[in-house]
Structures are given as C-alpha cells and as structure tokens.
Amino acid sequence: MRDLTRLYDDFFGLRERPFSLLPDPDFLFWSGPHQKAYTMLEYGMATHAPITMITGEIGSGKTTLVRKLLNDIPADFSIGLISNAQGDRGELLHWVLMSLSQPVEPGLGYVALFRQFQDFLIDEYAAGRRTALIFDEAQNLSPLALEELRMFSNINADKDQLLQLILVGQPELRELVRQPVLQQFAQRIASDFHLRAFTAEETDAYIIHRLTHAGAQREVIDATARAMIHVAGRGIPRLINQLCDYAL
C-alpha cells in the first residue's frame, strides 16, 4: 500500500495532512460565525447559564469548537462529554454518570441513580468545582430526555447553579426545543447560536489557513479552484476538507 503521508510531505512540502475530516482544534479557523459561537459557549460557562445551545449543519465545525472548549476549560470544572446519547428515562442518567467517570452498579433503580448523581454534584460544589455536561449530536435526544435534562438543571445550592448543560446539534435541535411540550426547557436556554455556512470569502481564507498551518510555502490550491470548491462544498467545512483532500 502506498504511503500517502509522503504525498503531502515530498510533493507539496507540507508537515502534515491539511484537510483531515477529524475535528482538530489546532486547525481551527476563526471565521466570524465560529468566533461568535465560541463566544456564546464561553459566555454560557462564565455566567453559569443553565443551558447553552449551539447548532449548525452537518460538518459545520461544531465538534471542533467543543474540542477547543475542552482544551480551554478552567481547572475548576468537572466535564462530562456525551455523544449520540439515546434511550428512555433512566438510560440517559447512565450515560451522564459514565461521562463523569462515576461507577454505575448493575440493578440500581432510577431513584438510587439520581441520588448518586445529586450527591456527586453537591460534593463537587463543596470542593469548589462546577459541573458541566456537553451533549454532542443532541438532536438525537427525545423530548422526554430533554425534559429529564431540565429536571437535572434544577439541582441547585441556594443561589448557585450546580449543573450546566451544553447542547450541540444539527438544525433539527432548534425545531425540537420549539415544541410546546418543551416550553419550560426552551425558557432555560440562556445562550445559543446557529453556525451558518461559509461565504465565498470565508471559504477562500479557510483553505489558505489550513494549508499554511500545515506548512505550505507556496500556493497549493489556486484561487479559481478555491472558488469552485466553495460552490461544490456549499460553504460546509467538512465538505470543503473532503474536496480539498481529493484534489491533492
């Protein structure tokens, strides 16, 4: 099998593959929308917002922003990251406890699991730590699961919020939380932002940024090709990466 890493190195003079599909915060391009989305994430964390919501199309860079947030999170936070969580009442609590590295004894009922979760939040608060749960692909959560999360966010100590929720998902998430049955949940969203696709100018700068970050010393993909890639990729970062990688 051919060693494709030599293609990037020997032919293009690059230190690494510039257009991987994996979310890599080292390659993060601070477009206007991504700056604003990250600012809303920081705002939500800093103000102890009960719920922060970030949405965007598939491949728009949401998970990369989450990885960046995890790198930058203050040391006094306990973070649980849950991806593609599904299931009914009780199953979600299992996902949450596992994300916080809490052991779940087989056969425990919902009340016992909830008590374990509540005790964890109180212990972390007493130790001067805050707890946040990040749900990636949150559009897969059911209305019942979202309502359960709202109940989790009601765990308080006096005036302090013990738990913060960050929901990251596709545009369907916004439609989901607009359902009348989730009115109380929607009212607890204190910080939210929707990531749009790149403009032609942003796509152009994005491609140049990734090539430069990978060590390009010359124009590897010219302006005409970059404009064509924007149209074909519809301004979606993941599609742009795929097209650029195929082109190389």
WOVENWO-V307505 format. One record per helix or strand of 3 or more residues. SS is the DSSP state (hx for helix, st for strand). FROM is the first residue (numbers start at 0). TO is the last residue. If there is no record, write none. Layout:
# WOVENWO-V307505
ss: {SS,SS}
from: {FROM,FROM}
to: {TO,TO}
This chain:
# WOVENWO-V307505
ss: {hx,hx,hx,st,hx,st,hx,hx,st,hx,hx,st,hx,hx,st,hx,hx,hx}
from: {4,24,31,50,61,76,90,109,129,137,142,162,171,179,188,199,222,236}
to: {10,26,45,55,71,82,98,125,135,139,151,168,176,186,194,212,232,246}
